[in-house]
Amino acid sequence: MCAEQDPITCHRAILVCQYLRQENLTIDHIWKNGDLENHTALEERLLNAHNFTQTVTPTAVQLSLFENHFVQEKPAIESSREELLQEAYRRQGSLIAYIEKQDSQI
């Protein structure tokens, strides 16, 4: 377990879990007070922390006489969300990265 109070500042959550999530694993993060947060919720907070919020506007759907009207494809916004998420991971990684101080900074 990490010593960070908020899992969003944990290097494991940012640097490791972004790859583990691709394996469809259940990932939970432990807050300092013992509460659990699933990784999907952490990713939403990560997007918000870096001002990558999205508003999905409903679009009209052309109905067909020959297809099931209740099954819709996922909107194309998923790929752009993934790109935003990768950028949020990169930015957060830069914020929490260890930087060795130069001799003049000691």
Secondary structure, 3 states (H helix, E strand, C coil): CCCCCCHHHCHHHHHHHHHHHHHCCCCEEECCCCCEEEHHHHHHHHHHHCCCCCCCCCCCCCCCCCCCCCCCCCCCHHHHHHHHHHHHHHHHHHHHCCCCCCHHHC
